[in-house]
Amino acid sequence: MSRDDLARLNDIHRALERIDAHLSHGELSNETVYDAVRMRLVEIGEAVARLSTNVTERTADVPWRDIAAMRNHLVHQYFDTAFGIIHSTVVRELEPLRRAIGQLQRDLTTE
């Protein structure tokens, strides 16, 4: 049975919360924190890749393709993942994604 968009948005929301929890235990320079955050970014990318276009087209300002592509990079070229990419993603990209996910969750819940 396929999961619906709201379930996948909830998965992304939980992964974002877990990233916050991991970061409360230390900086990304801590190898354990870094690995945990990387894994949550993989989960986010996996969920994003399975969202319907009906959902992703509602928020054209979110780089959905880039998020899914990052998942592929993290999974298939994990030894080539630069610290700076993960750090930049955490610092610059997660808050806008969090806002978009929240809005989409609200929209789908009220439809």
N, C-alpha and C positions, 0 to 999 in steps of 0.2 A: 504494500500500500504506500502510495506516495504521500509525502508530507506536504501540507499546504503552505502558502506564503507566510501566513501569520506564525506558524510554528517555526519556520526558518528565521523570521524576524526576531522571534523570541530567542532562538539559538544565538543569533548575533548579539542581542542585548545581554544575554548571560555571559557570552565570551568577553564582551567589553567590561562587564562587572568583574570578571575573573582577572582580567588584565590589571584593573585598578587594585584588586586584592594582592596580586603578585607584586606590583610596584610598591605596595605598602610595606613589603618585607625587605626592600632594598632597591638600589639603582639597577639600571640595565647592565651596568658594568659587572654586576654579580652574575656569574655564569648560570646559576640555577634560575634566577629571575629572568635572565635573557632567554633561556631555553623555554621556560614556561610561557612567556609572552609570545615567543615565536610560534609555539604550538597553538595558542589561542588565535593568532593571526591566520594560521592555516585553517582553523575551524571557521573563522569569519569568511575567508575566501571560498571555502567549500559551500557554505550556506548561500553566499552571494551568487555563486555560479548557478545555483539551482532555483533562484528566484525567477518568477515569470516576468516577461517583458511588460506585462500589465502593471506590475509593481515598480520595476526599475524606471520605466518611462515617466512615472509621476515625479521623480526627482532627478531631472537631467543633470543637475549640478554635481551629483555624486559620481565619481569615476568608477562605476561598477565594473567595467572591463579591467581596469587597472587593479582593482582589488582581487578579482579572480585570477588575474595574471600573476599577482604577487604570491598567491597561494601556490600556483604551479611552480614558481621559482623556489619558494621555500621548501617544497616537497621534493623537487627533482634536482635542485642545485644547492642543497643546504650548506655544502662546504664553501660555496662561493658567495654566500650572503654576507654583505658588509654590515658591520655594526651600525654604520651611519644610516643605512636604509631603514633598519628597524627603529632606531632612535628617532629619525625624522617622522616616520609613520606615527609613532606613539605621540610625539610632541605636537605635530601639525594636523594629522588626519583623523585621529580618533574622535575628537570632539564634534567636528562637523558630521561625521558618520553617526555618532550617538544621537545627535539632534534629528537627523533624517530618519533613523530607525524609529525613534520615538514618535515622530509624526506619522510615519507609515503604519505603525502599530495602532495608533489612535484612529487613523482613517479606516483601516480594515476592520477594526472592532465595531465601529459605528455604521458600517455599510450593511 
